[in-house]
Amino acid sequence: MYRVAICDDEHKQRELVKNMLITLSIKTSIEFKVELFDSGEQLVSHYQNHESPFHILILDVEMSGMNGIQTAQKIRSLNHLDEQIVFLTSYPEYMVESFDVVTFQYLIKPIAPHIFEEKMIKLCQYFQSLDKKFVIIKSAYEEVLLKYDDIISIEVVKSLTIKNKLHFVTSTQTYDSKGILSDYASALKEHNFLQIHRSIIINLIHVKKFAGGDVLMSNDVKLPIGRSKIKEVKDLYTKFMIMKMH
């Protein structure tokens, strides 16, 4: 499932794009979770409040207040570099300016549905080509696409009603899912993840420091290291840091 933000100050245009995505989803079974924003300021505020980021931003260029290119520049300045941006505009002369924020597509209004669908399919194929950087988990009643680098930890949660319950912790949200922790430890071993406890996997890129038998993560949460694993974990983290420097 791809999270999509549609930002346009015209209600009619927001609904038009949303309906084209719904139609595409029915045709292809590609799932989109769409949120609508009526201004660039509103979308930037979403990011400044550390709410869940989007995979795709569909931005109108000409908006009152902060225009689409300014909105994209602000989001990029907040270190959100992975979002794929699609600009919509009636004026092609903005195209060169839009390249500064790394744009996936630039579409001229009025948008023909078949062209929009073609470009969105290509964009989804691009995400699929990056599947080594993403993991898909089932959370509640939907599938969620998480970028490896956004995951801080994966933790087993004791539950009387759900077997093999896991928490996928990111900097913006915690996702409930189900699975076998050791399976994730094996699958993610080559992507900077390390099992530090029988019930905890961490992402080494989010380690801030070690404190005794605990590790402090980037979200300021201390996680315990299994007593028999302390030396192994610290040694592997040292190797990770050396590799990162080179």
PyMOL commands that set and color helices and strands:
alter all, ss='L'
color gray80, all
select helices_A, chain A and resi 11-28+40-48+68-77+92-101+113-129+131-133+148-150+181-187+189-191+204-206+227-245
alter helices_A, ss='H'
color red, helices_A
select strands_A, chain A and resi 2-7+32-37+56-60+84-89+105-108+134-139+142-147+151-156+165-170+174-178+193-197+200-203+207-211+214-217+222-224
alter strands_A, ss='S'
color yellow, strands_A
deselect
rebuild
show_as cartoon
